[in-house]
Every structure is written in structure tokens, then in C-alpha cells.
Amino acid sequence: MAAHSLSKLPTSTTALIPNHRTKPGLDSPTLTRNLRPDGLQKPWLGANSLSLQFSSLRVRTQEPKLRPFSATVCLSLPTANVEGVSFTEKVPKWSWRAIKSFAMGELEARKLKYATTGTEAILMGILIEGTSLAAKFLRANGITLFKVREETIKLLGKADMWFFSPEHPTLTEEAQRVLDWAVDKKLKSGDSGEITTSHLLLGIWYEVESPGHKIMATLGFNEEKLKELESLSSKPGFVDG
């Protein structure tokens, strides 16, 4: 009886292992495997090799989708209010160095957390831009950005640390008059060309009660240096550079 029962047992160990290679409705790799590593080669285990077979392995690669984008930076100066200028008269353009100096002044006012853009900020903007005749003239006379910033804090104080400046701090009355003076000066000169950073710097100096003028005077700028700068910037064919 025992011998009859044993004869019905499976003759191969593979019959005891259910087939999990595929499932209906699923796209999965087909895997066939032998249970014996190479180091266990025994005659009663059956096959003598270990093999892996992938019959339907799908590898999907997808390139990242890149969206093209563009950024446009627009820098412009506020409109100057010049008396005696008609709308039909062609107002000269600002040089790109003057526009950049003004933009850097706005940024400096925001960094110092001031609510407005004043003459001191425009003065710092001229020095930050750094490549114009006005900026080079200031540095040659010992007036640097760090000194101007230090004198600005001494004169106007530090802003509240929790205050956040607007994106474009509005101009103070003195700063607006500086822009008006620069345009008016260029128009009265009758010369063709652009309004330069030298016009901005001279306008700051002529705005006597402004913080920018006081800071320039404290750092050694005087009437003699003013005449020298005017002489340099009024030469025929002068380019703001």
C-alpha cells in the first residue's frame, strides 16, 4: 500500500512549483528560473544551469518636455516735467547708462528699505553702474559707493527691518526736480545727443537741499570739481562712457 501511494508522487520537483510567469491581462516579463545555483550541481535536481529569460520586457524612455520662455527687461525713466517745452518739440532720449543708473538707484533704495527713491539713491545708482564719465569722475575724486551708502545711513537713518519697499519706490520731490533739470539743461544746450549720467550728477549737485548734494559735499565734491565735470561733459562729440 505504501509503495502504491509513493508511486503517485510527482517525479520532478518542478511540478511542486506553481507557474507565476504570466497572468492573464498583464504585460509582464516572462521569467524562467532553475532552483539550483552552479555550486549545487546534483544529479537529482534536474537541469544543471541557472537561466533568466526576459521575453517581453518593455523599457519606455521619455524625453523631458521643455517649454521655451523669454524674459523681457524694460528700464525707463519717469517723465520729466519741463516748463516751456511743447509736445511737438522732440525731447532728447536718455542714454542707456543714465537709464541703468536710475534703475540701480531704485534697487538700492529697495535694498535699504526706503519708501522713496531720492537723490542719494540716484547718486548710488550712478556709482553702481560704474562705466560712465560721471561714475569714473566720482571715484577719481574719492567718492565711492561704500562711502555714499555709509553717509546715506548716517543722514537718513536705517529703515524698519520689517518694512518692505514697493517694486518701484516713488521719486522724492528733489529727485523729480533732478530729472527735470537734466532734460531742461539738454534742451537749452541745443546739442544733439542723449541725456547722460553727467546731467543726472550735475542735477543732484544743483539741488542744494537734497540729501545727494549734502553727501557729495561731505565727501569733498565742490564748485571746482563741478566746473571740471561740466567742462569734460560739454566737449563736442562727448559720449556718455
PLY file of the C-alpha trace (Angstrom):
ply
format ascii 1.0
element vertex 241
property float x
property float y
property float z
element edge 240
property int vertex1
property int vertex2
end_header
0.00 0.00 0.00
2.81 2.39 0.86
4.62 1.59 -2.36
1.43 2.20 -4.36
0.97 5.66 -2.75
4.57 6.71 -3.33
4.31 5.87 -7.00
1.74 8.65 -7.45
4.03 11.39 -6.15
5.47 13.78 -8.81
8.79 12.63 -10.21
10.14 16.18 -10.61
10.43 18.97 -8.09
9.33 21.44 -10.73
5.82 20.09 -10.55
5.56 21.36 -6.97
6.24 24.95 -8.06
3.24 26.87 -9.40
3.75 28.74 -12.64
3.83 32.51 -11.87
5.42 33.58 -15.10
2.38 35.28 -16.64
-1.00 36.42 -15.55
-3.94 36.98 -17.87
-4.38 40.61 -18.88
-0.94 41.79 -17.66
2.07 42.64 -19.79
4.90 41.40 -17.59
8.31 39.90 -18.36
8.48 36.09 -18.68
10.84 34.63 -16.12
12.09 31.06 -16.11
14.41 30.01 -13.38
16.13 26.90 -12.12
16.25 26.48 -8.35
19.87 25.35 -8.32
22.93 27.63 -8.34
26.05 26.47 -10.12
27.68 25.43 -6.87
24.94 22.87 -6.09
25.16 20.60 -9.13
23.44 17.39 -8.00
22.09 14.87 -10.48
18.73 14.60 -8.71
17.97 18.33 -9.08
17.39 18.15 -12.84
18.81 20.89 -15.08
22.37 21.92 -14.46
22.25 25.64 -15.29
20.71 28.83 -13.97
18.98 30.89 -16.64
16.87 34.05 -16.76
14.79 34.76 -19.81
13.02 38.08 -20.38
10.74 37.66 -23.32
8.65 40.81 -23.26
10.44 43.48 -21.26
9.36 46.93 -22.35
11.54 49.89 -21.46
9.93 53.26 -22.06
12.03 56.37 -22.14
10.50 59.78 -22.49
12.48 62.94 -23.05
11.52 65.82 -20.77
9.34 68.38 -22.44
10.98 71.79 -22.37
8.85 74.87 -22.74
10.61 77.78 -24.38
10.38 81.01 -22.45
11.55 84.55 -22.86
12.21 87.36 -20.39
11.98 90.99 -21.23
13.55 93.65 -19.04
12.30 97.16 -19.54
14.11 100.05 -17.93
12.69 103.53 -18.24
12.88 106.85 -16.51
9.80 108.70 -15.28
8.51 111.50 -17.43
10.20 114.79 -16.66
8.11 117.91 -16.23
9.90 120.65 -18.09
8.35 124.08 -18.30
8.25 125.79 -21.67
8.55 122.58 -23.70
5.73 121.93 -26.17
4.53 118.44 -27.02
5.58 118.95 -30.65
9.19 119.56 -29.62
11.35 116.48 -29.75
12.60 115.65 -26.26
16.07 114.02 -26.30
16.44 110.43 -25.22
18.24 109.23 -22.13
21.46 107.32 -22.61
21.37 103.66 -21.63
23.89 104.36 -18.87
21.60 107.03 -17.41
18.63 104.65 -17.54
20.63 101.88 -15.89
21.90 104.29 -13.22
18.33 105.26 -12.39
17.24 101.60 -12.26
20.17 100.74 -9.97
19.19 103.68 -7.77
15.68 102.29 -7.41
17.15 98.91 -6.50
19.46 100.48 -3.91
16.51 102.28 -2.31
14.73 98.93 -2.05
17.80 97.26 -0.56
17.96 99.96 2.11
14.16 99.53 2.59
13.36 103.15 1.84
9.85 104.05 0.73
11.07 106.53 -1.91
13.84 106.94 -4.47
15.77 110.08 -3.57
18.78 111.93 -4.88
21.03 109.82 -2.65
19.71 106.67 -4.34
20.33 108.10 -7.83
23.86 109.01 -6.72
24.44 105.42 -5.61
22.92 104.16 -8.87
25.47 106.17 -10.87
28.29 104.57 -8.90
26.81 101.06 -9.18
26.55 101.36 -12.97
30.19 102.38 -12.85
31.15 102.81 -16.52
30.00 106.39 -17.21
32.13 109.53 -17.10
30.25 110.70 -14.00
30.97 107.46 -12.12
34.65 107.48 -13.09
34.94 111.14 -12.11
33.42 110.46 -8.68
35.74 107.54 -8.00
38.77 109.55 -9.16
37.88 112.11 -6.52
37.50 109.56 -3.72
33.70 109.28 -3.76
32.86 105.58 -3.74
29.66 103.58 -3.37
30.53 102.38 0.13
31.19 105.91 1.34
27.95 107.21 -0.16
25.94 104.35 1.34
27.51 104.95 4.74
26.77 108.68 4.60
23.21 107.95 3.45
22.54 105.81 6.52
24.07 108.47 8.76
21.91 111.18 7.19
18.60 109.35 6.70
18.92 106.50 9.17
18.01 102.86 8.77
14.51 101.79 7.77
12.36 99.44 9.81
13.62 95.89 9.29
10.03 94.65 8.83
9.23 97.23 6.14
9.27 96.18 2.50
9.77 98.79 -0.18
7.48 98.83 -3.22
8.76 97.46 -6.50
9.27 100.99 -7.82
9.72 103.42 -4.91
8.23 106.77 -5.87
10.54 109.71 -6.53
11.04 112.37 -3.92
10.40 115.97 -4.96
14.15 116.62 -5.11
14.76 113.57 -7.32
11.98 114.64 -9.69
13.50 118.09 -9.97
16.87 116.50 -10.80
15.31 114.71 -13.78
13.56 117.91 -14.86
16.82 119.86 -14.61
18.68 117.25 -16.70
16.12 117.42 -19.52
15.94 121.21 -19.40
19.73 121.53 -19.44
19.98 119.32 -22.52
17.25 121.20 -24.37
18.77 124.61 -23.65
22.19 123.48 -24.80
20.86 122.93 -28.31
23.20 120.00 -28.82
22.06 116.77 -30.38
22.58 113.57 -28.48
21.32 111.94 -25.35
20.82 112.98 -21.74
23.71 111.45 -19.85
24.61 110.43 -16.31
26.64 113.62 -16.09
23.39 115.57 -16.38
21.98 113.50 -13.53
25.02 114.11 -11.34
25.06 117.85 -12.06
21.34 117.98 -11.34
21.93 116.39 -7.94
24.58 118.97 -7.13
22.37 121.88 -8.12
19.57 120.55 -5.86
21.28 122.14 -2.86
18.90 121.00 -0.12
18.78 117.39 -1.28
20.46 114.52 0.59
22.52 113.73 -2.52
24.07 117.20 -2.58
24.85 117.09 1.13
26.52 113.69 0.79
28.62 114.85 -2.18
29.71 117.96 -0.26
30.60 115.87 2.79
32.79 113.61 0.65
34.70 116.52 -0.90
32.81 117.50 -4.05
32.90 121.28 -4.59
32.42 124.01 -7.18
35.88 123.49 -8.63
35.13 119.83 -9.32
31.74 120.84 -10.68
33.34 123.09 -13.32
35.77 120.34 -14.24
32.95 117.85 -14.78
30.95 120.37 -16.79
33.96 121.03 -18.98
34.51 117.33 -19.65
30.86 116.55 -20.41
30.33 119.57 -22.69
33.08 118.77 -25.18
31.95 118.35 -28.82
31.17 114.73 -29.65
31.00 113.72 -25.99
29.67 110.20 -25.48
28.48 109.00 -22.09
31.18 106.43 -21.45
0 1
1 2
2 3
3 4
4 5
5 6
6 7
7 8
8 9
9 10
10 11
11 12
12 13
13 14
14 15
15 16
16 17
17 18
18 19
19 20
20 21
21 22
22 23
23 24
24 25
25 26
26 27
27 28
28 29
29 30
30 31
31 32
32 33
33 34
34 35
35 36
36 37
37 38
38 39
39 40
40 41
41 42
42 43
43 44
44 45
45 46
46 47
47 48
48 49
49 50
50 51
51 52
52 53
53 54
54 55
55 56
56 57
57 58
58 59
59 60
60 61
61 62
62 63
63 64
64 65
65 66
66 67
67 68
68 69
69 70
70 71
71 72
72 73
73 74
74 75
75 76
76 77
77 78
78 79
79 80
80 81
81 82
82 83
83 84
84 85
85 86
86 87
87 88
88 89
89 90
90 91
91 92
92 93
93 94
94 95
95 96
96 97
97 98
98 99
99 100
100 101
101 102
102 103
103 104
104 105
105 106
106 107
107 108
108 109
109 110
110 111
111 112
112 113
113 114
114 115
115 116
116 117
117 118
118 119
119 120
120 121
121 122
122 123
123 124
124 125
125 126
126 127
127 128
128 129
129 130
130 131
131 132
132 133
133 134
134 135
135 136
136 137
137 138
138 139
139 140
140 141
141 142
142 143
143 144
144 145
145 146
146 147
147 148
148 149
149 150
150 151
151 152
152 153
153 154
154 155
155 156
156 157
157 158
158 159
159 160
160 161
161 162
162 163
163 164
164 165
165 166
166 167
167 168
168 169
169 170
170 171
171 172
172 173
173 174
174 175
175 176
176 177
177 178
178 179
179 180
180 181
181 182
182 183
183 184
184 185
185 186
186 187
187 188
188 189
189 190
190 191
191 192
192 193
193 194
194 195
195 196
196 197
197 198
198 199
199 200
200 201
201 202
202 203
203 204
204 205
205 206
206 207
207 208
208 209
209 210
210 211
211 212
212 213
213 214
214 215
215 216
216 217
217 218
218 219
219 220
220 221
221 222
222 223
223 224
224 225
225 226
226 227
227 228
228 229
229 230
230 231
231 232
232 233
233 234
234 235
235 236
236 237
237 238
238 239
239 240
